[in-house]
Amino acid sequence: MSDFDVIGHGWRRSTHCNANGTCVEVAVLSPSGLVGARDATYGDHSPVLTFGRAEWSGFIDRLKEGAFDLPR
């Protein structure tokens, strides 16, 4: 866990999330662009994974390319 406060950073979740909260939330945690991701089920009690701006951007690019799509 990092040494910065992760509560109250405007956590967002996809509009595709289930009503029971089974999804991931993301937030920008610092002015330098550090991004946090957490399990929405646990909210403020969830562990937070952190990513630098370049790491997060690369991840989003791969998502858009379909790199993580499950086979049909």
N, C-alpha and C positions, 0 to 999 in steps of 0.2 A: 504494500500500500504506500502511496506517496504521502508527502508531508504537506499537501495543500488541501483545502476544504472542497469537498465534492458535492455539498448540499447547496441547493438554490442556484444552480447554474442554467436553468431553463432546459431541463432534459426534454428531449423530443422522441417520439416514437412514430413508426409508420402508421399510415391510415389503414393499412392492411392487417394490423394486429387484431387478434381475437379479443372479444369482450372480457375474457377471463384474465387478460394481461400477459399472456404468454408471448412475449416479444422482447426485443432489445431496445434500450433507450440510449441515445447519444447526446453529448453536450460538449461544447467548446469550454475547456477548463481554464485556459490562460490566454493572455493577450498574444503570446507567441504562437497560438494555434493548437496547443496540446488538446487532443480529443479524448474523451472518456466514453467507454461503452459499458453498460451494465444490464443485468437481468431485471426487467420491469416488475416481475413478480415480487421481488424483495425491495424495490424502491431504494430509499436512502440507506437501507441495511445491506444492500448488495455490494459484493466486491466490485471494484472498478478496474477494468483494463484500460491502460492509457497508450496512446499512439501519437507520434510526432505528426506534423502536418504532411510531410512527404509520404510517410507510411500509410496514413489514412487516405490520402489522395490516390495512392497506388492501389489500395484495397478497393476503393469505390470504382476506379477504372476497370479493375478485373471483374467486379460485379456486373458492370454495364456490358462487358464483353461476353458475359455468360459463363465465365470460368468456374463458377461454383454451382451451376445449375445441375440438378439431379437428372439422371437419365430417365427418359419416359418410356 
